[in-house]
Amino acid sequence: LKQLGLRTSSNQCCNHLASEGLRAATMNKYRKVIKPRETLVKDDDEIRVTAAGSVSAYISRAAKLFNEMEKTYLTITATGNALTKAVTSAEVIKRRFKGLHQITKLGSQEIVDEYEPLEEGLDKVTDVRSVPCIEIKLSKEALDKSDKGYQEPIDESLVTDVDPEELMKARGRGKGRGKGKGKGKGKGKGKGKGKKGKGKGKGEEKEWVPVTKLGRL
């Protein structure tokens, strides 16, 4: 702690360690209650970003909304550690479609975890934690410029026009065929021949240009 420039007494350190140890020992007597996942109805114009999702998949979804479904706007939502990916997705979409107005809203939502005791005589424990969330609206039509989260469309010179059909294609799959023969000889008591195969394959995969400058929130 001294190396970090923190001033504290030995008693404070001992009290902190003791409380952490007591908390860990207490939680060993409880088990987290697994709740069934809620079935949330997602709007057609919503792109819900997750930490495990692919940015290219979200771009393809945006292309479908704007081109095939002829939507004038879409909304990107995310919570927790998916916020960064949501911002990245929004910035890439703005660089694929011209004239997109943006309004960003930040907030938080409470998640309640319940723990049931493993020993008799103990009561249930409830833990409430706050998780950050984000909502990014991208619209072809003008939005409220007085909103503190408003961003005007980026310069059209920064937008790369891409064929809508190309944007909506899934990732390419590679196909390859290989033929080859090889012979090998070994010294000793026996001789052996082996076959080795060589293959060549071709495949296409979308690579999106990384965003070096994210929009302000």
C-alpha positions in Angstrom: 0.0 0.0 0.0 2.9 2.4 0.7 4.2 1.8 -2.8 0.9 2.9 -4.2 1.0 6.0 -2.2 -1.9 5.1 0.1 -1.9 6.0 3.7 -3.4 3.5 6.1 -2.7 2.1 9.4 -2.0 -1.6 10.2 -5.3 -1.8 12.1 -7.2 -0.6 9.0 -5.5 -3.3 6.9 -6.2 -6.0 9.4 -9.9 -4.9 9.7 -10.3 -4.9 5.9 -8.7 -8.4 5.5 -10.7 -9.7 8.3 -14.0 -8.4 6.8 -13.2 -9.9 3.4 -12.3 -13.2 5.0 -15.5 -13.2 7.0 -17.6 -12.4 3.9 -16.0 -15.2 1.9 -16.6 -17.7 4.7 -20.2 -16.5 5.0 -20.9 -16.9 1.3 -19.6 -20.5 1.4 -22.8 -21.2 3.3 -25.0 -20.0 0.5 -25.9 -21.1 -3.0 -27.0 -18.7 -5.8 -30.5 -19.2 -7.0 -30.5 -19.7 -10.8 -33.4 -17.8 -12.3 -35.0 -18.7 -15.6 -34.2 -16.4 -18.4 -36.8 -13.8 -19.2 -38.1 -13.9 -22.7 -37.7 -10.3 -23.9 -39.6 -9.1 -27.0 -37.2 -7.3 -29.3 -38.4 -4.7 -31.7 -37.7 -5.1 -35.4 -35.5 -2.1 -35.5 -33.4 -3.1 -32.4 -29.9 -4.6 -32.6 -29.1 -6.2 -29.3 -25.3 -6.4 -28.9 -23.7 -9.0 -26.7 -20.0 -9.5 -25.6 -19.9 -12.8 -27.5 -21.5 -11.4 -30.7 -19.7 -10.5 -34.0 -19.5 -6.9 -35.2 -19.8 -8.1 -38.8 -23.1 -9.8 -37.9 -24.5 -6.6 -36.5 -23.4 -4.7 -39.6 -25.3 -7.3 -41.8 -28.4 -6.8 -39.6 -28.2 -3.0 -40.1 -28.0 -3.5 -43.8 -31.1 -5.7 -43.7 -33.0 -3.1 -41.7 -32.0 -0.1 -43.9 -32.2 -1.8 -47.3 -34.5 -4.8 -47.3 -36.9 -3.7 -44.5 -36.6 0.0 -45.5 -36.3 1.2 -41.9 -35.5 4.9 -41.4 -33.7 4.2 -38.1 -32.3 1.5 -35.9 -31.4 1.2 -32.2 -28.4 -0.5 -30.8 -28.6 -1.7 -27.2 -26.1 -3.3 -24.9 -25.3 -3.8 -21.2 -22.3 -4.6 -19.1 -19.0 -5.5 -20.9 -20.8 -5.3 -24.3 -20.8 -1.5 -24.3 -17.6 -1.1 -26.1 -18.7 -3.5 -28.9 -21.9 -1.5 -29.2 -20.0 1.7 -29.8 -17.7 0.1 -32.3 -20.7 -1.4 -34.2 -22.3 2.1 -34.3 -19.2 3.7 -35.7 -18.8 1.1 -38.4 -22.4 1.4 -39.4 -22.0 5.2 -39.7 -19.1 4.5 -42.1 -21.3 2.3 -44.3 -24.4 4.4 -44.6 -24.4 8.1 -45.4 -26.3 10.8 -43.4 -26.9 8.9 -40.2 -27.9 11.1 -37.2 -27.1 9.7 -33.8 -28.4 10.0 -30.2 -26.6 8.1 -27.5 -28.1 7.4 -24.0 -26.3 6.0 -21.1 -27.9 4.5 -18.0 -27.9 1.6 -15.6 -30.2 -1.2 -14.5 -30.4 -3.1 -11.3 -30.0 -6.8 -11.2 -31.1 -8.7 -8.1 -29.3 -11.9 -7.2 -30.7 -14.3 -4.6 -28.8 -16.7 -2.4 -30.4 -19.6 -0.5 -28.7 -21.0 2.6 -27.1 -24.4 2.7 -27.5 -24.7 6.4 -30.6 -24.5 8.6 -31.2 -21.4 10.6 -30.0 -19.0 8.0 -32.2 -16.6 5.9 -32.1 -15.9 2.2 -29.7 -13.2 1.1 -30.4 -10.7 -1.7 -27.7 -8.8 -3.5 -28.5 -5.9 -5.7 -26.0 -4.8 -8.3 -26.0 -2.0 -10.9 -25.1 -2.7 -14.5 -24.3 0.0 -17.1 -26.4 0.1 -20.3 -26.3 2.0 -23.5 -28.8 2.9 -26.3 -27.6 4.3 -29.6 -30.1 5.5 -32.1 -29.0 5.9 -35.7 -31.5 7.6 -38.0 -31.6 8.6 -41.7 -34.0 11.4 -40.6 -33.0 14.4 -38.5 -33.1 13.9 -34.7 -33.4 16.3 -31.8 -30.2 18.4 -32.0 -30.9 19.8 -28.5 -30.4 16.4 -27.0 -27.1 16.2 -25.1 -26.3 12.8 -26.7 -26.9 14.1 -30.3 -24.2 13.7 -32.9 -24.5 15.0 -36.5 -23.8 12.8 -39.5 -20.1 12.3 -40.2 -18.4 13.7 -43.3 -19.4 11.7 -46.4 -15.8 11.4 -47.4 -15.4 9.0 -44.4 -18.3 6.8 -45.6 -17.4 3.8 -47.8 -20.2 2.7 -50.1 -20.6 -1.0 -50.2 -23.0 -3.1 -52.2 -26.1 -3.9 -50.0 -26.0 -7.5 -51.1 -22.4 -7.8 -50.1 -23.2 -6.4 -46.6 -25.9 -8.9 -46.1 -23.9 -11.9 -47.1 -22.8 -14.2 -44.3 -19.1 -14.9 -43.8 -17.6 -16.8 -46.6 -16.8 -20.4 -46.3 -13.6 -21.9 -47.6 -13.6 -25.0 -49.8 -10.5 -27.0 -50.7 -9.4 -30.3 -52.2 -6.1 -31.9 -51.7 -4.3 -34.6 -53.5 -0.8 -35.8 -53.0 1.4 -38.8 -52.8 4.6 -39.4 -51.0 7.1 -42.2 -50.5 9.4 -42.8 -47.6 12.1 -45.4 -46.9 13.5 -46.3 -43.6 16.7 -48.0 -42.7 16.7 -51.0 -40.4 14.8 -54.1 -40.3 11.8 -53.0 -42.3 10.8 -50.6 -45.1 7.7 -48.6 -45.1 5.8 -46.4 -47.5 3.6 -43.6 -46.4 1.2 -41.2 -48.1 1.1 -37.6 -47.4 -1.6 -35.3 -48.5 -1.4 -31.7 -49.5 -4.4 -29.4 -50.0 -5.2 -26.0 -51.2 -8.3 -24.0 -50.4 -9.9 -20.8 -51.2 -12.3 -18.8 -49.0 -13.6 -15.3 -48.5 -14.3 -13.6 -45.2 -15.5 -10.1 -44.6 -13.0 -8.0 -42.8 -14.3 -4.7 -41.5 -12.0 -1.7 -41.3 -11.1 -1.1 -37.6 -12.3 2.2 -36.2 -9.5 4.2 -34.8 -11.6 7.0 -33.5 -14.8 6.3 -31.7 -17.6 8.8 -31.5 -18.1 10.7 -28.3 -20.8 9.3 -25.9 
